[in-house]
């Protein structure tokens, strides 16, 4: 995993640090504030006018991002990638698309676990338990119908995917939150193994009838 800005900024030279500040619109507010503190720590003077300009520029940029997200009211928006950035100061999260896909094709519980990991990364521990309970309840309902009514089971998974993609993401993570995409290799491998196991269990149950 790439180093966070807390580790990168102190290693920069004075010139690199100044360039970082000059390109402040490319980074999060937290990263810029930390960079300014580092400059002051080194005795580098930032004119008050420049400091105010940076703060005002960040505020205008954030307001613009917020406005864009308010206009985006689709349940499954094709613009979900617009909040993905490469800024190392942004948190590394499983994307909306990954959450809804795992929820739909594996189970709401699997999606809730990935969502809980996102919440843990953001330090929002209080919301993890209800999210896991939600995923567990939907998965239990889905399993009740998986052998008799496949379409109904998939519908339940779809409901879970919609909640994670839209309602839960907007409420607990934030529509305007910029983030880096966390690799899905590990959960994908686990998901494939679980799917194979589920298929084998279903085959065994059917063969015993």
C-alpha positions in Angstrom: 0.0 0.0 0.0 1.4 3.5 -0.9 2.5 5.7 2.0 0.0 8.2 3.3 0.6 11.9 3.0 1.6 11.9 6.7 4.7 9.9 5.7 5.3 11.4 2.3 5.2 15.2 3.1 7.9 15.2 5.8 10.3 13.5 3.3 9.9 16.2 0.7 12.5 18.9 0.1 11.5 22.5 0.7 11.2 23.0 -3.1 9.0 19.9 -3.5 6.9 21.1 -0.6 6.3 24.5 -2.2 5.3 22.8 -5.4 2.9 20.6 -3.5 1.3 23.8 -2.0 1.2 25.5 -5.4 -0.8 22.6 -6.8 -3.1 22.5 -3.8 -6.3 21.9 -6.0 -5.0 18.4 -6.7 -5.0 17.3 -3.1 -7.4 17.0 -0.2 -7.8 19.7 2.4 -6.3 17.6 5.1 -3.1 17.0 3.1 -2.6 20.7 2.3 -3.2 21.6 5.9 -0.5 19.1 7.0 1.9 20.4 4.3 1.4 24.0 5.6 2.2 22.8 9.1 5.3 21.1 7.9 6.4 24.3 6.1 5.9 26.3 9.3 7.8 23.7 11.2 10.7 24.2 8.9 10.5 28.0 9.3 9.3 28.5 5.8 7.1 31.6 5.6 3.7 31.4 3.8 2.3 34.9 3.1 -1.1 35.4 4.7 -2.6 36.3 1.4 -1.4 33.1 -0.2 -2.7 31.1 2.8 -6.2 32.7 2.4 -6.1 32.1 -1.3 -5.4 28.4 -0.8 -8.2 28.0 1.8 -10.7 29.9 -0.4 -9.6 27.8 -3.5 -10.1 24.5 -1.5 -13.5 25.7 -0.3 -14.7 26.6 -3.8 -13.4 23.3 -5.2 -15.2 21.3 -2.4 -18.4 23.3 -3.0 -18.2 22.4 -6.7 -17.7 18.7 -5.9 -20.7 18.9 -3.6 -22.9 20.5 -6.3 -21.9 17.9 -8.8 -23.0 15.1 -6.4 -26.3 16.8 -5.5 -27.1 16.8 -9.2 -26.3 13.1 -9.4 -29.6 11.4 -8.2 -29.5 8.2 -10.2 -29.6 4.9 -8.2 -26.8 3.3 -10.2 -25.0 6.4 -11.7 -22.7 5.9 -14.7 -20.6 8.6 -13.1 -19.5 6.6 -10.1 -15.9 6.9 -11.1 -15.8 10.7 -10.8 -14.9 10.5 -7.1 -11.9 8.2 -7.7 -8.6 10.0 -7.4 -4.9 9.1 -7.2 -4.2 11.5 -4.4 -2.3 9.6 -1.7 -4.0 11.6 1.0 -7.4 10.2 0.0 -8.6 7.0 1.7 -8.3 3.7 -0.1 -11.8 2.2 -0.3 -13.7 -0.6 -2.1 -15.6 1.2 -4.8 -19.4 1.6 -5.1 -19.3 -0.6 -8.1 -17.3 -3.4 -6.3 -19.7 -3.3 -3.3 -22.9 -3.6 -5.4 -21.4 -6.3 -7.7 -20.2 -8.5 -4.8 -23.6 -8.0 -3.1 -25.5 -8.9 -6.2 -23.6 -12.0 -7.3 -22.4 -13.3 -4.0 -24.5 -12.1 -1.1 -25.5 -9.0 0.8 -23.5 -10.3 3.7 -20.3 -10.3 1.6 -21.1 -6.8 0.5 -21.7 -5.6 4.0 -18.3 -7.0 5.1 -16.6 -5.0 2.4 -18.6 -1.9 3.3 -17.6 -2.4 7.0 -14.0 -2.5 6.0 -14.5 0.9 4.3 -16.1 2.2 7.5 -13.2 1.0 9.5 -10.7 2.7 7.2 -12.7 6.0 7.7 -12.9 5.5 11.4 -16.7 5.2 11.5 -16.7 2.1 13.8 -20.2 2.9 15.3 -21.9 2.1 12.0 -20.3 -1.3 11.4 -22.6 -3.5 13.5 -25.9 -2.3 11.9 -24.4 -2.7 8.4 -23.3 -6.3 9.2 -26.7 -7.1 10.7 -28.4 -5.7 7.5 -26.3 -7.8 5.3 -26.9 -10.9 7.4 -30.7 -10.5 7.4 -30.8 -10.0 3.7 -28.6 -13.0 3.0 -30.7 -15.2 5.3 -33.8 -14.1 3.4 -32.0 -14.8 0.1 -31.0 -18.3 1.2 -34.5 -19.1 2.1 -35.6 -18.8 -1.5 -32.4 -19.8 -3.4 -33.5 -23.4 -3.9 -37.2 -22.7 -4.8 -37.4 -19.2 -6.2 -34.1 -18.2 -7.8 -35.6 -14.9 -9.2 -36.8 -13.8 -5.8 -33.4 -14.6 -4.2 -31.7 -12.4 -6.9 -34.2 -9.7 -6.2 -33.2 -9.6 -2.6 -29.6 -9.4 -3.6 -30.4 -6.6 -5.9 -32.2 -4.7 -3.1 -29.0 -5.1 -1.0 -26.8 -3.9 -3.9 -29.0 -0.8 -4.3 -28.8 0.1 -0.6 -25.0 -0.3 -0.4 -24.5 1.6 -3.7 -26.8 4.5 -3.0 -28.3 4.9 0.5 -25.6 3.5 2.7 -22.7 5.0 0.7 -24.3 8.5 0.6 -25.2 8.4 4.3 -22.1 6.9 5.9 -19.3 7.6 3.4 -20.6 10.6 1.6 -21.5 11.4 -2.0 -18.7 13.8 -2.4 -16.0 11.7 -0.7 -12.9 11.4 -2.9 -11.1 8.0 -2.6 -8.6 5.7 -4.1 -9.8 2.3 -5.3 -8.8 -0.6 -3.0 -7.8 -3.8 -4.8 -10.6 -6.4 -5.0 -8.2 -9.4 -5.8 -8.4 -10.8 -2.2 -12.2 -10.6 -1.9 -12.6 -11.8 -5.4 -10.6 -15.0 -4.7 -12.6 -15.6 -1.5 -15.8 -15.0 -3.3 -15.0 -17.5 -6.1 -14.1 -20.1 -3.5 -17.3 -19.5 -1.6 -19.3 -19.7 -4.8 -17.7 -23.1 -5.7 -18.5 -24.3 -2.1 -22.1 -23.1 -2.4 -22.5 -24.9 -5.8 -21.2 -28.1 -4.4 -23.5 -27.9 -1.4 -26.5 -27.3 -3.6 -25.5 -30.2 -5.9 -25.2 -32.5 -2.9 -28.6 -31.4 -1.5 -30.3 -32.0 -4.9 -28.6 -35.4 -5.3 -30.0 -36.5 -1.9 -33.6 -35.8 -2.8 
